[in-house]
Amino acid sequence: MNKIFAFLSEVTTELKKVTWPSRDELVGSAIIVCILVAVFAVILGGMDAAFSALIGHLIH
């Protein structure tokens, strides 16, 4: 049981050292991530449609 308390104490100590982002930084990063996910989804969707059409033409 002492090991658990020691571990939790060390975790608390380390978390106090962390530099947490501000709300504005966090929101900005989240927006960038959402935009990039959407862009890559469109790119991959387009590639999938193109390859599907190509395979469809090759088979028929």
PEKAGI-V724968 format. One record per residue. N is the residue number from 1. RES is the residue in three letters. PHI is phi in degrees with one decimal (NA if undefined). PSI is psi in radians with two decimals (999 if undefined). Layout:
# PEKAGI-V724968
n/res/phi/psi
N/RES/PHI/PSI
N/RES/PHI/PSI
This chain:
# PEKAGI-V724968
n/res/phi/psi
1/MET/NA/-0.58
2/ASN/-65.7/-0.58
3/LYS/-64.7/-0.66
4/ILE/-64.8/-0.81
5/PHE/-65.0/-0.65
6/ALA/-65.0/-0.74
7/PHE/-61.8/-0.84
8/LEU/-63.5/-0.62
9/SER/-64.9/-0.74
10/GLU/-66.2/-0.68
11/VAL/-62.4/-0.79
12/THR/-60.5/-0.74
13/THR/-62.2/-0.77
14/GLU/-68.1/-0.66
15/LEU/-66.1/-0.47
16/LYS/-70.0/-0.39
17/LYS/-82.9/-0.26
18/VAL/-71.8/2.39
19/THR/-93.4/1.85
20/TRP/-83.4/2.52
21/PRO/-71.5/2.70
22/SER/-75.0/2.94
23/ARG/-60.9/-0.72
24/ASP/-63.5/-0.74
25/GLU/-63.3/-0.73
26/LEU/-65.5/-0.77
27/VAL/-64.5/-0.76
28/GLY/-60.6/-0.77
29/SER/-65.4/-0.70
30/ALA/-64.8/-0.68
31/ILE/-64.8/-0.76
32/ILE/-61.3/-0.76
33/VAL/-62.3/-0.76
34/CYS/-63.0/-0.72
35/ILE/-64.3/-0.79
36/LEU/-64.2/-0.68
37/VAL/-62.0/-0.76
38/ALA/-64.3/-0.74
39/VAL/-62.3/-0.82
40/PHE/-67.8/-0.57
41/ALA/-64.0/-0.73
42/VAL/-65.3/-0.77
43/ILE/-61.7/-0.87
44/LEU/-66.4/-0.64
45/GLY/-63.7/-0.73
46/GLY/-64.0/-0.73
47/MET/-64.3/-0.71
48/ASP/-62.9/-0.78
49/ALA/-63.6/-0.73
50/ALA/-64.5/-0.81
51/PHE/-67.2/-0.63
52/SER/-64.2/-0.74
53/ALA/-64.9/-0.73
54/LEU/-62.0/-0.81
55/ILE/-65.2/-0.68
56/GLY/-61.7/-0.70
57/HIS/-70.9/-0.61
58/LEU/-70.6/-0.58
59/ILE/-77.3/-0.69
60/HIS/-92.2/999
